[in-house]
């Protein structure tokens, strides 16, 4: 993967985060920045990012839609606190 590709992935995530507020463990919602996330990989449908604080994942679909898994599974708990 080139640096240009990685830059484009984070730009796309930043764009998606401008219209989505992420849930915190207290139940409130907040704006987040792409700088809070680490790129973890991609498949044919989406890019995976892990939050540096909560360690939870979000997925950016190639259409630009953001998917936030919410379950009891590790890394998919759906909250994004700042630590």
N, C-alpha and C positions, 0 to 999 in steps of 0.2 A: 504494500500500500504506500502511495506517495504522500508527501506532506500536503500537497494540494488536495488530495482526496480527503484526508483527515480534516483539513481546514473546512472543506465543503460540508462534511458531516456535522461538524460543530456549528457551522453557520445555519444549517437546516434545523438543528436542535434548538438553537437560540430563537429562530423564527417561530417554531412550534410553541416554545415556552412563553412567547409574548401574548398568546391567547388562552393559555391554560394556567390555572392556579393549582398548585400541588398541596395535598393534604398533609398536615402535621399529626404527630401522635396525640396531640390534645384535641384534635377534631377541627381546628381552624385551617384556613387555607392561606397560602402565601405565594407570591411570585418567586420564581427561581431563575437562576442563570445557568447557561450551559457550562460555565466555568466550575460549577459544583459537581460535574459529572465526569466520569472516565469512560472512554470508548472501550467496549468489550468485544465487539465483533458484529458481523452481519450475515444474513442469509438472503435468499432471493426476494423476500418480502419486507424485511425491516432491519434497522440498525439497533443494536443493544447498547445501552448506557447504564452504568452503575453510579449511584449517588455516593459521593465521597464521605458524607457524614453518616447517613442511615444504612448505607450498603444495599439499598433497595434498587431494583431495576426499573427502567422505563424503556419502552420500545417505540421507535419512530418508523412508521410505515412509509413505504416509498411514495405514498400519496401525500405525505406531510402530516397525517393524523398521528397523534400521540396516544399510545396505549399504556395505561398504568395498572399493572396487575395488583389485585387486592385479595389476599388470601392469608391463611395461617402458615404458609410455606416460607421458609427462610428466603430472604432476598426479594420476596414478592408481597410484602406486607402493605405496600401502598402508602407509606408515609415518608416524609422528607424533611426531617428536622435539621436545623443547623447546630453543630456542636462546637 
